[in-house]
Amino acid sequence: MGEDQSGSLDTPSTPSIGVVIADDHEVVRRGLSTMIESEPDMRLLGTAASGAEVSAVVAATQPDVILLDIHMPDEDGITAASKLRMAHPKLIILMLTSYSDDARIYAALRAGANGYLLKEMSGDALLQAIRSASLGEPQLHPKVARRLMDRVMPPDDPLAKLSPREHEVLCWITRGFSNKEIAGAMDITEQTVKSYVREILSKLDVADRTQAALLAVRYGLLLDEDKL
């Protein structure tokens, strides 16, 4: 038998992530370039200093991921992202910017960005975001995620303003009971019910019983007879 050649066999290498950096500040490009080049599983394929250069650099290098600033000369990053998404459907577009206002966040996501990151994040966090994005996971800086959640989450539950008795009265109102019927069900006077209703309308800032009932349903008031 021939000599053992196992030592000469190539070991499979970890697939590398091709990255392009687009930012109009040279110091940012250099810093990001140095960071990317130091990672064994990443390759820096090119850089762009303006929005107008982005398309050409991406077309020439075919990266997996692009780190794209929003504010650049000639063409802003959001416009560039929209063009890149159409020309390169599989490209991972990560906006890397200093801006965290709602308008830019939504515009970038509508343009097809796979993530929205802020330059204040640590280098390790950015590298992890690139790796996770390359696996198909959307990436949002924690501050950006919080802003988006604040916009979609309902405001504080207005029903929390009500006392337990007012909450009980509202349950009966939501079921369509009149003041007289509520008084009988709760074993209190009708006048007391009227007082509760006035407080409920005031605390919920609504004009009438119907609006109060609709608000109660909107915020998940349980209409369980066993709880009354």
Phi, psi and omega per residue, in radians:
M1 nan 2.606 3.131
G2 -1.289 2.947 -3.125
E3 -1.123 2.689 3.141
D4 -1.165 2.109 -3.124
Q5 -1.858 0.279 -3.069
S6 -1.064 -0.534 -3.114
G7 -1.206 -0.321 -3.090
S8 -1.635 -0.120 -3.118
L9 -1.243 2.419 3.107
D10 -1.325 2.377 3.064
T11 -1.572 2.444 -3.123
P12 -1.003 2.321 3.120
S13 -1.632 2.697 3.104
T14 -1.229 2.269 3.125
P15 -0.967 2.315 -3.105
S16 -1.624 2.704 -3.124
I17 -1.767 2.008 3.117
G18 -1.374 2.226 -3.044
V19 -2.189 2.433 2.969
V20 -2.062 2.456 -3.135
I21 -1.992 2.230 3.110
A22 -2.174 1.894 -3.129
D23 -2.731 2.478 -3.072
D24 -1.461 -0.122 3.122
H25 -1.711 2.117 -3.092
E26 -1.065 -0.688 -3.113
V27 -1.119 -0.614 3.099
V28 -1.199 -0.795 3.136
R29 -1.041 -0.760 -3.130
R30 -1.139 -0.757 -3.140
G31 -1.099 -0.800 3.128
L32 -1.158 -0.675 3.137
S33 -1.069 -0.809 3.133
T34 -1.053 -0.711 -3.120
M35 -1.155 -0.799 -3.130
I36 -1.119 -0.770 -3.084
E37 -1.166 -0.350 -3.136
S38 -1.457 -0.123 -3.101
E39 -1.642 2.222 -3.084
P40 -1.168 -0.369 -3.102
D41 -1.801 0.253 3.136
M42 -2.292 2.662 3.072
R43 -2.299 2.253 3.031
L44 -1.460 2.029 -3.062
L45 -1.696 -0.379 -3.126
G46 3.018 2.950 3.098
T47 -2.365 2.758 3.086
A48 -2.387 2.438 -3.103
A49 -1.814 -0.068 3.122
S50 -2.610 2.819 3.127
G51 -1.075 -0.567 -3.113
A52 -1.186 -0.450 -3.121
E53 -1.445 -0.344 -2.961
V54 -1.021 -0.887 -3.064
S55 -1.026 -0.741 -3.119
A56 -1.159 -0.737 -3.129
V57 -1.130 -0.770 3.138
V58 -1.133 -0.754 -3.140
A59 -1.085 -0.626 -3.088
A60 -1.377 -0.526 -3.013
T61 -1.871 -0.376 3.137
Q62 0.902 1.074 -3.117
P63 -1.319 2.894 2.992
D64 -1.462 -0.655 -3.053
V65 -2.346 2.463 2.981
I66 -2.132 2.314 2.994
L67 -1.651 1.995 -2.926
L68 -2.133 2.078 3.074
D69 -1.331 2.725 3.132
I70 -1.499 -0.840 -3.050
H71 -1.591 1.785 3.122
M72 -2.437 2.719 3.114
P73 -1.249 2.818 3.079
D74 1.283 -0.812 -3.127
E75 -2.754 2.232 -3.091
D76 -1.251 2.812 -3.062
G77 -1.116 -0.535 -3.139
I78 -1.192 -0.757 3.074
T79 -1.095 -0.738 3.110
A80 -1.077 -0.712 3.139
A81 -1.077 -0.724 -3.138
S82 -1.098 -0.736 3.124
K83 -1.174 -0.731 3.137
L84 -1.106 -0.701 -3.126
R85 -1.078 -0.682 -3.140
M86 -1.242 -0.696 -3.077
A87 -1.432 -0.505 -3.069
H88 -2.348 1.386 -3.037
P89 -0.998 -0.512 -3.075
K90 -1.593 -0.099 -3.114
L91 -1.168 2.351 3.060
I92 -1.533 2.035 -3.097
I93 -1.872 1.975 3.099
L94 -1.947 1.973 3.054
M95 -1.258 2.258 3.117
L96 -2.221 1.848 -2.933
T97 -2.552 3.008 3.062
S98 -1.691 -0.135 -3.047
Y99 -1.630 2.308 3.129
S100 -2.233 0.420 3.135
D101 -1.371 2.713 -3.060
D102 -1.009 -0.746 -3.042
A103 -1.037 -0.807 -3.117
R104 -1.239 -0.660 3.126
I105 -1.040 -0.908 -3.109
Y106 -1.146 -0.676 3.140
A107 -1.106 -0.722 -3.141
A108 -1.145 -0.758 3.140
L109 -1.163 -0.668 3.083
R110 -1.150 -0.544 3.141
A111 -1.277 -0.202 3.092
G112 1.909 0.211 3.112
A113 -1.129 2.489 3.098
N114 -1.569 -0.131 -3.138
G115 -2.946 2.785 3.133
Y116 -2.372 1.895 -3.048
L117 -2.065 2.657 3.140
L118 -1.868 2.520 -3.074
K119 -1.175 -0.237 3.125
E120 -1.316 -0.176 -3.109
M121 -1.234 2.757 -3.121
S122 -1.257 2.790 3.101
G123 -1.067 -0.736 3.140
D124 -1.090 -0.701 3.139
A125 -1.159 -0.669 3.116
L126 -1.146 -0.768 3.122
L127 -1.071 -0.718 3.117
Q128 -1.151 -0.641 3.107
A129 -1.111 -0.697 3.110
I130 -1.103 -0.795 -3.140
R131 -1.101 -0.792 -3.124
S132 -1.154 -0.691 3.126
A133 -1.108 -0.647 3.139
S134 -1.139 -0.339 3.094
L135 -1.631 0.077 3.066
G136 1.667 0.201 -3.119
E137 -1.674 2.146 3.102
P138 -1.048 2.548 -3.066
Q139 -2.173 2.179 3.083
L140 -2.281 2.297 3.016
H141 -1.046 2.508 -3.120
P142 -0.901 -0.679 3.120
K143 -1.140 -0.666 3.127
V144 -1.199 -0.761 3.113
A145 -1.044 -0.701 3.129
R146 -1.135 -0.720 3.129
R147 -1.091 -0.753 3.133
L148 -1.138 -0.712 3.125
M149 -1.133 -0.664 3.124
D150 -1.114 -0.485 -3.127
R151 -1.414 -0.506 -3.076
V152 -1.724 -0.389 3.123
M153 -1.331 2.480 3.117
P154 -1.177 2.750 3.096
P155 -1.142 3.054 3.126
D156 -0.908 2.444 -3.098
D157 -1.069 1.986 -3.139
P158 -1.181 -0.359 -3.141
L159 -1.182 -0.321 3.131
A160 -1.176 -0.285 3.132
K161 -1.307 -0.303 -3.031
L162 -1.459 2.561 3.022
S163 -1.305 2.874 3.121
P164 -0.968 -0.704 -3.140
R165 -1.215 -0.672 3.106
E166 -1.156 -0.654 3.090
H167 -1.088 -0.700 3.129
E168 -1.160 -0.730 3.093
V169 -1.065 -0.736 3.133
L170 -1.095 -0.626 3.069
C171 -1.016 -0.796 3.132
W172 -1.152 -0.706 3.103
I173 -1.040 -0.749 -3.114
T174 -1.116 -0.491 3.100
R175 -1.469 -0.016 3.060
G176 1.576 0.259 -3.136
F177 -1.347 2.519 3.052
S178 -1.388 2.962 3.112
N179 -1.031 -0.703 -3.120
K180 -1.137 -0.740 3.139
E181 -1.172 -0.658 3.112
I182 -1.140 -0.718 3.136
A183 -1.038 -0.750 3.133
G184 -1.165 -0.700 -3.110
A185 -1.195 -0.585 -3.074
M186 -1.722 -0.059 3.139
D187 1.022 0.824 3.047
I188 -2.311 2.990 -3.127
T189 -1.352 2.734 3.112
E190 -1.119 -0.583 3.114
Q191 -1.118 -0.671 3.096
T192 -1.129 -0.677 3.095
V193 -1.080 -0.761 3.126
K194 -1.037 -0.674 3.119
S195 -1.132 -0.750 3.094
Y196 -1.067 -0.754 -3.104
V197 -1.092 -0.736 3.112
R198 -1.057 -0.744 3.123
E199 -1.132 -0.689 -3.139
I200 -1.097 -0.839 -3.124
L201 -1.083 -0.679 -3.136
S202 -1.177 -0.825 -3.093
K203 -1.183 -0.586 -3.140
L204 -1.527 -0.121 3.133
D205 0.977 0.865 3.087
V206 -2.167 2.839 -3.004
A207 -1.562 -0.479 -3.056
D208 -2.661 3.132 -3.085
R209 -1.125 -0.654 -3.129
T210 -1.082 -0.790 3.118
Q211 -1.112 -0.650 3.111
A212 -1.108 -0.725 -3.141
A213 -1.148 -0.742 3.130
L214 -1.107 -0.699 3.117
L215 -1.143 -0.691 3.140
A216 -1.088 -0.747 3.127
V217 -1.162 -0.701 3.138
R218 -1.023 -0.638 -3.103
Y219 -1.719 0.394 2.928
G220 1.342 0.494 3.097
L221 -1.107 2.201 -3.124
L222 -1.336 2.261 3.122
L223 -1.786 0.952 -3.089
D224 -1.697 2.003 -3.106
E225 -1.025 -0.533 -3.114
D226 -1.171 -0.318 -3.117
K227 -1.597 -0.033 -3.114
L228 -1.804 nan nan
